[in-house]
Amino acid sequence: MAGCRSIRRVIVAVFVASCLIVPDGLAAQEDATETVFGFGPTVQSPLDDRVDPAITFGYSEIGLVPVPEFDFAELHDSGVFAAGVDWIEVDDDRLVDYEAPHLRARQVHATVLRDLDALTERISFLRPRVQALSDEIAYEHAQETRLAAEIDTYKMAIAEFAVRAFIGDEDLAEALAVPNSDAPENRVLADEVRQGQFAQIDARENEIARRRAYRGRLEHDRYTLRRQIRGLQHARLDRLEDERELTRLIERTASEYRTALHDRLPRMVRGTDLPLVALNAYVIAERTMAIERPRCDLRWWMLAGVGKIESAHGHFGDSTLDTNGRATVAITGPALDGRILEGAEFLTAGTPPPEPTTATTDLPVAPPAATGGEASGDGGDAAGAGGEPVEEPVIRRLALIADTDDGVLDGDSRYDRAVGPMQFIPQTWRTYETDGNHDDLMEPQNIYDAALASARYLCTAAGSMASEAGLDRAYFAYNHDEAYTEAVKAAAYAYRRRLGIPDAGESPTSPLGLAEIPADDVSRTVSDAVLALDLSGLPDW
């Protein structure tokens, strides 16, 4: 069936070209195996994405319209990305590979539309000519009928004249205005009348023959035009079917482009260790907070610093982030059981360990009991033999937090563990949990949910993060450790220098969330597909 269709396309294209309706409607496929516009060698399937559609639909390069201008931003408007994030380059970025097939499909589609317009215009031009020919044929036929009727009238008159002359009709003689109808001159006059009537008949028969021949030429011209119109109509029907197929191809290449666009999300932003999906989540959180708490002045890079130190943006252990921002392997920290992390060597039989707290922190070691008349002093700094201060021994002890979630979030029913890319303790998550990607789920293992929850936590702790002191307050509240605070700030500033993402107030933004990959896109599995979300509840960013 596909072979017949191809042959029919060739016939139609040759017919159209012969009528000079469509310029170069078909060209020889002398180089059909050459890769053009991202398409490879010709195969059997008429819409196989390895086939150049120009070859499939019977066009040479010179027969195509110029490549139409197209703004690929239209395909970016899928509700997945924060405005601006979708254009950031990532490692192994192959998005450009999907542009050429889409543009080629649009180019061939535009050429088919041009041909459809030309065919329609040609048909519209020929139909009035057919009607004019039909009108003229009808007129000629009417004249032939009139002439035939006149001939019949003359023939009847001749017959009647002959009969009346034969029977010696007095009225005939009277009609000839001759007193003696038997006179020879009367017979001559009657013959002249008959000859005149025969001459009229001959003249009309000649006129009928001439008009009949002319009408035959008109009917031949009309038949030729009607055949041409029928051929053009068949060509137009074929081009209409081509247009429908190319529309489907455009939709498919657009879907493949969007899929490739979404598939970039788990990849690293070029030149950084930051996954694009994490950056997207941080920017969404920033722009959400710009509406919820504008005085907080939180920026995406402030969250990126936390994400970097807490879990390398979800790339912890065997875990990465998938297209939807979910950790591929659940990220959990150590059990918060109060264990000693550093400084155990300072503990002796006479030195009891400091009691654990609900925060991982450095704790001073209690001095041993005084012996042999030694005194601990007056509470001032201890001094060595040379009079220089001696640092008091400290140990680093993990927080001690008994289970608060029955192991639902962290899988531990004895102690709590920090969970997810932003490392929330379960009881803290219950306070700040949120649905950052509008999928009706609040998951600490999802970077969209965790980033927005972290943003709200930091803003609550700092009040405003517009100053260095505000950053210190926010990060220290996240983890009571000055070294941690400095490490997060260093990472945050590095991201700010590396990536020029506009702040929320500096550029227009669009609704954010996750969009649905079309159902007919068989190149992806259900588990890989971007989630379909209800965006009706999103603010108008």
KEGU-147521 format. One line per field, with one value per residue (C-alpha): residue number from 1; residue in one letter; chain; x, y, z. Coordinates in steps of 0.001 Angstrom, whole numbers, plus 500000, padded with zeros to 6 digits. Last residue first. Example, Ala and Ser with C-alpha at 12.3 -4.5 7.8 and 13.67 -1.06 7.14 Angstrom:
! residues 2
pos = [2|1]
code = [s|a]
unit = [A|A]
c1 = [513670|512300]
c2 = [498940|495500]
c3 = [507140|507800]
//
This chain:
! residues 541
pos = [541|540|539|538|537|536|535|534|533|532|531|530|529|528|527|526|525|524|523|522|521|520|519|518|517|516|515|514|513|512|511|510|509|508|507|506|505|504|503|502|501|500|499|498|497|496|495|494|493|492|491|490|489|488|487|486|485|484|483|482|481|480|479|478|477|476|475|474|473|472|471|470|469|468|467|466|465|464|463|462|461|460|459|458|457|456|455|454|453|452|451|450|449|448|447|446|445|444|443|442|441|440|439|438|437|436|435|434|433|432|431|430|429|428|427|426|425|424|423|422|421|420|419|418|417|416|415|414|413|412|411|410|409|408|407|406|405|404|403|402|401|400|399|398|397|396|395|394|393|392|391|390|389|388|387|386|385|384|383|382|381|380|379|378|377|376|375|374|373|372|371|370|369|368|367|366|365|364|363|362|361|360|359|358|357|356|355|354|353|352|351|350|349|348|347|346|345|344|343|342|341|340|339|338|337|336|335|334|333|332|331|330|329|328|327|326|325|324|323|322|321|320|319|318|317|316|315|314|313|312|311|310|309|308|307|306|305|304|303|302|301|300|299|298|297|296|295|294|293|292|291|290|289|288|287|286|285|284|283|282|281|280|279|278|277|276|275|274|273|272|271|270|269|268|267|266|265|264|263|262|261|260|259|258|257|256|255|254|253|252|251|250|249|248|247|246|245|244|243|242|241|240|239|238|237|236|235|234|233|232|231|230|229|228|227|226|225|224|223|222|221|220|219|218|217|216|215|214|213|212|211|210|209|208|207|206|205|204|203|202|201|200|199|198|197|196|195|194|193|192|191|190|189|188|187|186|185|184|183|182|181|180|179|178|177|176|175|174|173|172|171|170|169|168|167|166|165|164|163|162|161|160|159|158|157|156|155|154|153|152|151|150|149|148|147|146|145|144|143|142|141|140|139|138|137|136|135|134|133|132|131|130|129|128|127|126|125|124|123|122|121|120|119|118|117|116|115|114|113|112|111|110|109|108|107|106|105|104|103|102|101|100|99|98|97|96|95|94|93|92|91|90|89|88|87|86|85|84|83|82|81|80|79|78|77|76|75|74|73|72|71|70|69|68|67|66|65|64|63|62|61|60|59|58|57|56|55|54|53|52|51|50|49|48|47|46|45|44|43|42|41|40|39|38|37|36|35|34|33|32|31|30|29|28|27|26|25|24|23|22|21|20|19|18|17|16|15|14|13|12|11|10|9|8|7|6|5|4|3|2|1]
code = [w|d|p|l|g|s|l|d|l|a|l|v|a|d|s|v|t|r|s|v|d|d|a|p|i|e|a|l|g|l|p|s|t|p|s|e|g|a|d|p|i|g|l|r|r|r|y|a|y|a|a|a|k|v|a|e|t|y|a|e|d|h|n|y|a|f|y|a|r|d|l|g|a|e|s|a|m|s|g|a|a|t|c|l|y|r|a|s|a|l|a|a|d|y|i|n|q|p|e|m|l|d|d|h|n|g|d|t|e|y|t|r|w|t|q|p|i|f|q|m|p|g|v|a|r|d|y|r|s|d|g|d|l|v|g|d|d|t|d|a|i|l|a|l|r|r|i|v|p|e|e|v|p|e|g|g|a|g|a|a|d|g|g|d|g|s|a|e|g|g|t|a|a|p|p|a|v|p|l|d|t|t|a|t|t|p|e|p|p|p|t|g|a|t|l|f|e|a|g|e|l|i|r|g|d|l|a|p|g|t|i|a|v|t|a|r|g|n|t|d|l|t|s|d|g|f|h|g|h|a|s|e|i|k|g|v|g|a|l|m|w|w|r|l|d|c|r|p|r|e|i|a|m|t|r|e|a|i|v|y|a|n|l|a|v|l|p|l|d|t|g|r|v|m|r|p|l|r|d|h|l|a|t|r|y|e|s|a|t|r|e|i|l|r|t|l|e|r|e|d|e|l|r|d|l|r|a|h|q|l|g|r|i|q|r|r|l|t|y|r|d|h|e|l|r|g|r|y|a|r|r|r|a|i|e|n|e|r|a|d|i|q|a|f|q|g|q|r|v|e|d|a|l|v|r|n|e|p|a|d|s|n|p|v|a|l|a|e|a|l|d|e|d|g|i|f|a|r|v|a|f|e|a|i|a|m|k|y|t|d|i|e|a|a|l|r|t|e|q|a|h|e|y|a|i|e|d|s|l|a|q|v|r|p|r|l|f|s|i|r|e|t|l|a|d|l|d|r|l|v|t|a|h|v|q|r|a|r|l|h|p|a|e|y|d|v|l|r|d|d|d|v|e|i|w|d|v|g|a|a|f|v|g|s|d|h|l|e|a|f|d|f|e|p|v|p|v|l|g|i|e|s|y|g|f|t|i|a|p|d|v|r|d|d|l|p|s|q|v|t|p|g|f|g|f|v|t|e|t|a|d|e|q|a|a|l|g|d|p|v|i|l|c|s|a|v|f|v|a|v|i|v|r|r|i|s|r|c|g|a|m]
unit = [A|A|A|A|A|A|A|A|A|A|A|A|A|A|A|A|A|A|A|A|A|A|A|A|A|A|A|A|A|A|A|A|A|A|A|A|A|A|A|A|A|A|A|A|A|A|A|A|A|A|A|A|A|A|A|A|A|A|A|A|A|A|A|A|A|A|A|A|A|A|A|A|A|A|A|A|A|A|A|A|A|A|A|A|A|A|A|A|A|A|A|A|A|A|A|A|A|A|A|A|A|A|A|A|A|A|A|A|A|A|A|A|A|A|A|A|A|A|A|A|A|A|A|A|A|A|A|A|A|A|A|A|A|A|A|A|A|A|A|A|A|A|A|A|A|A|A|A|A|A|A|A|A|A|A|A|A|A|A|A|A|A|A|A|A|A|A|A|A|A|A|A|A|A|A|A|A|A|A|A|A|A|A|A|A|A|A|A|A|A|A|A|A|A|A|A|A|A|A|A|A|A|A|A|A|A|A|A|A|A|A|A|A|A|A|A|A|A|A|A|A|A|A|A|A|A|A|A|A|A|A|A|A|A|A|A|A|A|A|A|A|A|A|A|A|A|A|A|A|A|A|A|A|A|A|A|A|A|A|A|A|A|A|A|A|A|A|A|A|A|A|A|A|A|A|A|A|A|A|A|A|A|A|A|A|A|A|A|A|A|A|A|A|A|A|A|A|A|A|A|A|A|A|A|A|A|A|A|A|A|A|A|A|A|A|A|A|A|A|A|A|A|A|A|A|A|A|A|A|A|A|A|A|A|A|A|A|A|A|A|A|A|A|A|A|A|A|A|A|A|A|A|A|A|A|A|A|A|A|A|A|A|A|A|A|A|A|A|A|A|A|A|A|A|A|A|A|A|A|A|A|A|A|A|A|A|A|A|A|A|A|A|A|A|A|A|A|A|A|A|A|A|A|A|A|A|A|A|A|A|A|A|A|A|A|A|A|A|A|A|A|A|A|A|A|A|A|A|A|A|A|A|A|A|A|A|A|A|A|A|A|A|A|A|A|A|A|A|A|A|A|A|A|A|A|A|A|A|A|A|A|A|A|A|A|A|A|A|A|A|A|A|A|A|A|A|A|A|A|A|A|A|A|A|A|A|A|A|A|A|A|A|A|A|A|A|A|A|A|A|A|A|A|A|A|A|A|A|A|A|A|A|A|A|A|A|A|A|A|A|A|A|A|A|A|A|A|A|A|A|A|A|A|A|A|A|A|A|A|A|A]
c1 = [504583|500812|500530|499987|496661|495581|498808|497364|500314|501297|504524|507492|507790|510648|508512|505974|508615|509945|510397|506774|505582|501947|500829|502321|504840|502959|504154|505807|505517|506294|504098|506040|508648|509293|512801|514634|512376|512857|516609|518068|520282|523883|525650|529282|529529|526291|527348|530648|528868|526628|529526|531484|528389|527680|531262|531227|528003|529260|532428|530275|528210|524661|523201|520176|520066|523715|522805|519974|521733|524937|523011|521238|524537|525938|522960|519870|518864|516000|514025|516920|515353|511935|513540|515846|512992|510811|513615|514363|510720|510909|514102|512748|509545|511329|514281|512049|513263|511522|508241|505064|502727|499858|502043|502312|506101|506973|504465|505407|506751|507902|506709|506555|509994|511372|510113|511572|515058|515522|518605|518239|518602|516370|516360|518059|517757|515571|516313|514530|511978|514479|513234|513798|510392|508006|510412|507839|507992|509494|512376|514695|516968|520539|522736|526173|529021|532156|534547|536239|539527|540096|542665|545758|546600|550330|551980|555069|554067|550600|547712|544051|541755|540106|537684|539513|541923|541323|543259|545813|546129|546856|543856|541243|538439|538911|537946|534599|535118|533700|531034|531264|527923|525365|522086|519480|522041|524446|525729|529386|531637|532918|536593|538039|538254|539502|537876|540091|540782|537084|537671|535594|532302|530884|527511|524330|521979|521006|521112|523298|521865|519236|518995|516457|517855|516704|516183|513183|513666|511131|513789|515643|518020|521019|521621|524375|526154|524940|524103|520954|522308|525774|523949|524036|526947|525785|522103|522840|524910|522284|519682|521590|522180|518424|518020|516103|515124|513297|511290|509447|507942|505224|505685|509484|509352|507799|510368|513241|511687|511278|514900|516081|514006|515326|518887|518217|516796|519809|522168|524892|528500|529451|531059|527958|524916|524937|522382|519189|517089|518394|515828|513136|514474|515006|511382|510328|512248|510755|507281|507996|509267|506022|503780|505606|505311|501579|501222|503311|500864|497908|499619|500459|496773|495866|498556|496971|493540|495027|496602|493283|491618|494304|493721|489966|490563|492737|490117|487494|489713|490205|486485|485704|488189|486677|483183|484251|485783|482575|480558|482619|481951|478261|478235|479732|477427|474399|475439|475814|472364|471032|472444|471205|467690|467677|468829|466075|463590|464957|464802|461174|460267|462136|460307|456997|457974|458843|455484|453779|455690|454404|450793|448623|448178|446387|445796|449257|449563|451642|449282|446421|447942|448369|444876|443542|444994|445806|446079|449771|450596|448965|450858|454186|453692|452849|455985|458091|456560|457155|460781|461150|459677|461850|464881|463812|463516|466990|468311|466755|468087|471535|471315|470320|473260|475590|474257|474567|478140|478878|477494|479405|482592|482053|481455|484638|486518|484991|486306|489837|490956|489550|491288|494558|494182|493413|496410|498681|497398|497860|501355|502247|500761|502922|505972|505087|504849|508216|509758|507969|509222|512721|512518|511525|514262|516843|515930|516287|520077|520242|519048|522111|523696|526409|526894|524259|523608|521086|518140|515484|516613|515565|511950|511582|511132|508399|505278|505640|506558|509874|508295|507205|510701|511792|511045|510547|511600|510629|513329|512999|510315|511258|511570|515271|516001|514128|510636|508700|506941|509277|512348|511449|510458|514130|513929|515329|512210|510195|507176|506767|508200|510204|513697|515593|518979|519389|517657|519456|518735|519963|521880|522542|520871|518390|521060|519550|516007|514909|512799|509115|506995|509626|507472|503823|501270|503273|500725|503546|504765|501346|501187|504731|503872|500678|502396|505208|502746|500780|503933|504600|501027|501298|504486|502859|500000]
c2 = [534280|533776|531742|528011|526451|525710|523867|520384|518131|515439|513792|513705|510297|508036|505571|505469|504497|506786|506622|505647|509240|508639|509519|513006|513779|515501|518624|519375|522600|526235|529073|531697|534283|537867|539131|541089|540665|536917|537166|536452|533336|534292|531107|530810|533723|532813|529182|530074|532349|529481|527036|529452|530270|526588|525941|528954|527851|524279|525529|527600|524594|524603|523211|524796|527531|528280|528583|531072|533204|533393|534283|537074|538362|538484|540555|540099|536915|538468|536932|534563|531499|531702|532535|529534|527158|528484|528043|524583|523548|524932|522980|519767|519737|520390|518146|515149|512837|514996|514130|516143|514768|516445|516693|520456|520647|522217|520352|521323|519933|522638|521380|517683|518057|519301|516155|513971|515566|517226|516465|518791|515963|513665|512482|513243|510249|509778|507025|503803|503252|503797|503730|507462|508752|506209|505062|505461|509208|510720|508344|509497|512387|512430|514739|513490|514438|516322|516298|519193|519608|523045|524968|525892|529544|530413|530900|528904|525992|525967|528170|527417|530310|531815|529947|530671|527769|524027|523192|520460|519377|515776|515243|517413|515534|515375|518387|518160|517877|520745|519936|520452|520079|517741|519073|517482|517276|514606|514666|515426|512405|511686|512347|510316|507077|508980|510794|513060|510338|510355|513680|513206|511557|510539|508833|510694|508267|510386|507428|508348|510257|509057|509479|507181|505882|507452|510738|512503|515627|514662|513827|511664|512836|510685|508149|505583|507462|511046|512839|514515|518026|517161|515843|518415|520584|521135|521415|524096|526143|525693|527133|530410|530212|530364|533678|534562|538194|537449|540627|539098|536357|534476|536046|536194|532892|531190|532771|531483|528016|527781|528855|526195|523471|524363|524312|520856|519644|521102|519039|521154|519914|522774|523511|522673|522250|518597|516245|515094|517792|517307|514578|517253|519081|515786|514912|518369|517892|514423|515869|518600|515937|514045|517064|518056|514486|514476|517723|516126|513243|515617|517735|514632|513647|517113|516786|513560|515189|518141|515853|514093|517496|518554|515431|516028|519652|518539|516049|518781|521099|518510|517733|521440|521847|518843|520235|523563|521846|519896|523091|524618|521572|521770|525519|524994|522082|524050|527040|524792|523348|526877|527977|524832|525351|528974|527921|525335|528065|530265|527362|526746|530317|530390|527272|528912|531954|529780|528031|531360|532426|529354|530390|527893|530214|532793|536018|536116|537662|534700|534454|534557|531660|529829|530721|529232|525853|524015|520574|520274|523823|523329|520132|521628|524722|522589|520540|523646|525281|522139|522079|525749|525249|522192|524220|526947|524368|523040|526606|527164|523843|524675|528062|526413|524018|526948|528705|525564|525105|528749|528333|525114|526797|529638|527132|525281|528572|529490|526177|526601|529511|528012|524752|526640|528563|525385|523648|526603|526875|523145|523381|526159|524101|521175|523438|524678|521067|520307|523211|522361|518778|520075|522478|519636|517366|520189|521106|517657|517519|520944|519329|517138|518556|516190|518353|521017|524384|526718|527523|525803|527679|531037|530886|528150|524906|522310|524253|523201|526526|525259|524198|527767|528941|527054|530196|529180|530864|528800|526958|528338|526712|523395|522587|523478|520819|518126|517105|513843|513446|510820|512547|515857|513893|512929|509410|508282|509477|506852|508584|506665|503407|501666|503059|506046|506786|509174|512287|514986|517696|515532|512248|511108|507868|509504|511170|510897|511184|512816|515852|516313|519439|521581|524676|523872|524783|524437|521898|519453|519997|519078|515940|514951|515480|513485|510605|510579|510757|507883|505804|506532|505611|502378|501552|502367|500000]
c3 = [537799|537864|541053|540642|541592|538031|537275|537694|537111|534651|535737|533408|531813|532864|534849|532047|529540|526895|523113|522654|522504|521649|525181|524978|527776|530582|532346|535666|537585|537037|535881|533907|534793|533854|534583|537263|540308|540604|540167|536762|536588|535872|536831|537933|540364|542142|542262|543945|546410|547513|547892|550068|552111|552722|553852|556167|557848|558214|559892|562234|563269|564502|561293|559602|562238|561450|557774|558356|560944|558910|555755|557608|558960|555432|554367|552166|553953|555866|558711|559228|560831|559189|555847|556145|557003|554182|551665|553016|552483|548928|548242|549797|547729|544433|545376|546028|548820|551434|549702|549932|547265|545391|542261|542622|542271|545614|547734|551265|554524|556919|560308|559457|557906|561203|562955|560223|560288|556911|554865|551818|549303|551367|554963|558292|560587|563656|566119|567020|564241|561444|557824|557441|556397|557914|560642|563392|562660|565812|566566|569345|568637|569966|567958|567090|569415|568616|571552|573223|575115|576560|574621|576620|577134|577305|580742|579842|582016|580515|581318|581901|581183|584234|586502|589653|589516|589172|592282|592875|596584|595632|593359|591552|589700|585921|583779|581909|578131|576157|573561|569764|567996|566439|567720|570000|572767|573945|577554|577855|578329|581874|582460|585339|583447|580454|577556|575527|572971|572055|570354|567179|566220|569590|569229|570143|568385|565402|563018|560082|557137|554716|550930|549273|545990|542715|544541|543000|540901|538229|535650|538159|540875|541763|544510|544822|547583|547540|544335|545671|545273|546629|549700|552526|551400|547814|548688|551278|548833|546146|548505|548749|544999|544390|546150|549311|549790|553062|552587|549622|551766|549859|546441|546318|548209|545191|542917|545021|545351|541575|541153|543619|541945|538492|539809|541235|537908|536079|538196|539861|539778|537467|534083|532073|534279|535200|533709|535462|533721|530194|529559|529795|526733|524925|525629|524487|521238|520757|521278|518726|516315|516855|516432|513261|511984|512727|510791|508047|507817|507647|504984|502966|503101|501854|499205|497990|497895|495986|493433|492982|492552|490094|488044|488102|487082|484165|483059|483253|481257|478522|478412|478156|475318|473540|474112|472622|469623|469106|469451|466625|464447|465274|464567|461123|460342|461553|459433|456394|457083|457423|454111|452380|453754|452672|449210|449083|449868|447120|444654|445567|445005|441731|440617|441422|439336|436407|436681|436705|433631|431821|432371|434153|437085|435012|436943|438591|442096|443359|446307|443931|442101|445364|446472|443302|444239|441088|442651|441831|442837|446218|446775|445725|447857|450922|450427|449994|453075|455145|454067|454907|458380|459001|458028|460450|463233|462453|462591|466013|467333|466042|467716|471014|470724|470133|473227|475366|474175|475038|478531|479013|477788|480251|483039|482183|482129|485478|486880|485549|487765|490966|490124|489595|492854|494781|493252|494008|497581|498084|496646|499084|501911|500814|500866|504367|505532|503945|505852|509102|508954|508244|511194|513505|512164|512581|516176|517708|517378|519055|522272|522408|525576|526769|529848|530303|528709|530297|528038|530175|533292|531888|533003|535579|533757|533472|532473|528835|527265|525950|522657|521916|522892|519792|517808|514201|510981|507990|506022|502495|500304|498803|495106|495001|497599|495709|496706|496512|499854|501305|499888|501531|504640|505142|506483|509843|511633|509785|508300|505063|506493|503801|504346|502935|504464|507417|508690|510659|508128|505232|505368|501821|500801|498452|496331|492872|494087|490877|491498|492025|492453|490759|490709|491407|488782|485616|484329|483686|487265|488627|486503|487470|491141|490850|489105|491693|494584|493056|492879|496568|497518|495619|497510|500872|500000]
//
